[in-house]
Amino acid sequence: MAELPADLDRPDTPAVSGMHAPLHHVTTTIIVVGIIACVVRIIIVVVVVVVVVVVVVAGPKETPGEESSSVMEAVMETESLQRSPL
């Protein structure tokens, strides 16, 4: 049997260097990273709210009209966390 000029049983050729990732892989990666970032943000907000509620409930009793310094610190910490970029 004569050998064919095109060897159809050869192994797969290696990937060409410099090939870009398919667009759907890039899109999937962006969506997954966005979802993870949103979930982390939600977790941080929930933790901060729980901490503030615990501080307010368990904090020392003040006379009406006075605000506890620990409550003010918790509020300031909450605002600084919400303003800081992730």
C-alpha positions in Angstrom: 0.0 0.0 0.0 1.4 3.4 -0.9 1.9 6.0 1.8 -0.4 9.0 1.5 1.1 12.5 1.5 -1.3 13.5 4.3 -0.6 11.4 7.4 -4.1 11.2 9.0 -3.0 9.3 12.0 -0.5 11.8 13.3 -0.9 13.2 16.8 -2.6 16.5 17.4 -0.4 19.5 16.6 0.6 21.7 19.6 -1.4 24.9 20.2 -0.1 27.9 18.4 1.6 30.3 20.8 -0.1 33.7 21.1 -3.6 32.4 20.7 -6.2 34.3 22.6 -8.7 32.8 24.9 -12.2 32.3 23.3 -14.5 35.2 24.0 -17.0 33.0 26.0 -14.2 32.0 28.4 -13.4 35.7 29.0 -17.1 36.5 29.5 -17.6 33.7 31.9 -14.6 34.7 33.9 -15.8 38.3 34.2 -19.3 37.2 35.3 -17.9 34.8 37.9 -15.6 37.5 39.3 -18.4 40.0 39.4 -20.7 37.6 41.3 -18.0 36.7 43.8 -17.3 40.4 44.4 -21.0 41.1 45.0 -21.3 38.1 47.4 -18.2 39.3 49.3 -19.7 42.8 49.6 -23.0 41.5 50.9 -21.2 39.4 53.5 -19.2 42.4 54.7 -22.3 44.6 55.0 -24.2 41.9 56.9 -21.3 41.4 59.3 -21.0 45.1 59.9 -24.7 45.4 60.5 -24.7 42.5 63.0 -21.7 44.1 64.8 -23.5 47.4 65.0 -26.7 45.8 66.3 -24.8 43.8 68.9 -22.9 46.9 70.0 -26.1 48.9 70.3 -28.0 46.2 72.1 -25.2 45.2 74.5 -23.7 48.6 74.9 -23.9 50.5 78.2 -27.1 52.3 79.0 -26.9 56.0 78.5 -29.2 58.7 79.7 -31.7 59.8 77.0 -30.2 62.4 74.8 -26.6 61.2 75.0 -25.1 58.9 72.4 -22.6 56.3 73.4 -19.1 56.8 72.0 -19.0 53.1 71.0 -22.1 53.5 68.9 -20.5 56.5 67.2 -17.4 54.5 66.6 -19.4 51.7 65.1 -21.2 54.1 62.8 -18.0 55.7 61.7 -16.4 52.3 61.0 -19.5 51.2 59.0 -19.3 54.3 56.8 -15.5 53.9 56.3 -16.0 50.3 55.2 -18.8 51.2 52.8 -16.7 54.0 51.2 -13.6 52.0 50.8 -13.2 50.3 47.3 -12.9 46.5 47.2 
